[in-house]
């Protein structure tokens, strides 16, 4: 399982991205705190992992090799940027 958190130097909400490789498919789920929330890395991971377990995914990417840590990082950065630009996250 892979985790990515946006940096604390950013203003506004923060995002946690979790990814899991299952049968060469990278499943991605996210959690985002609002401007009114205090960021908690542990809570963000917990929420994102729950969404992953419930198959509430923001992306499902096929044909990913087993050694995909660097690829996950690039995808997570892109996903977190899009999530921060979006007012409402939907399936």
N, C-alpha and C positions, 0 to 999 in steps of 0.2 A: 504494500500500500504506500502511496506517495502523498505528501502534503506540501502545500504552498500557501503562504500568508503574504498579503501585501505589506509593504514596508510601513513602519510607524511614522515616517516623516511625511507621509501623504496626508493632506487635509481631508476631512470628511470621513465617510464610511470606510471600513476595512473589509476585505474578502478573504475567506479561507477556501482553498480548492483541494479536493481530495480525489485521487485517482486510483483505480485498481485494474490490473491487467488480468482478464479472464479469457482463456482460449484465444489469445492474440487480439482481443478487443479491449481497448482502453476505455473504461467507463469513468466519467467525470461528473462529480456533484459539487455544489458550492453552498456556502453560507455567507451571508452578508449582514453586517450590523449597520444600523442606521446612524445618523448624526447624533441621535439622542442616547445611543447605547455606549457603554464602556466596552472596548474591545477586550475579549478574553480568548486567547489562543486555544485553550482547552475546550471552551464552550463552542467555538467555531469548528474545531475538529469533531466534536461530538455531534453537532447538528449536520455537518457535511457527511459524516459517516452514516448517520441515520438515513439521510436522503439517498446515499449510495445503496444501503441495505434495502431500502424500500423501492429501489429502482426509479427514484425521482431524479433523473439525470439531466444535466444541461448539455451533455454530449456523449456520444458513443462512437468511438473511432476504430474501425476494423484494420486488420493487417498490420498490427504493431508487433515488432520483435520483442523477445523476452527482456533484452537489455535496453530498456526504454526510459531510463531516468532523465537523461538530457532532453529527450523528446517531450516527456511530461512537463518539464520545467518550461519549455518554450510554449507549449499548449496552455499551461496554467497561467502564465503571464498574459497571454492573449485573452483567455477567458476572463480573467479578473479585470482586465481593462474594459472589456465589453460589459461585464456585470456592473462595474462602477458607472458606466455611461447610461445604463438602463434604469429607469425609475421602478419598474416592476419586473421581477423574474417570473417567467412562466415556462411550462414544459415545452 
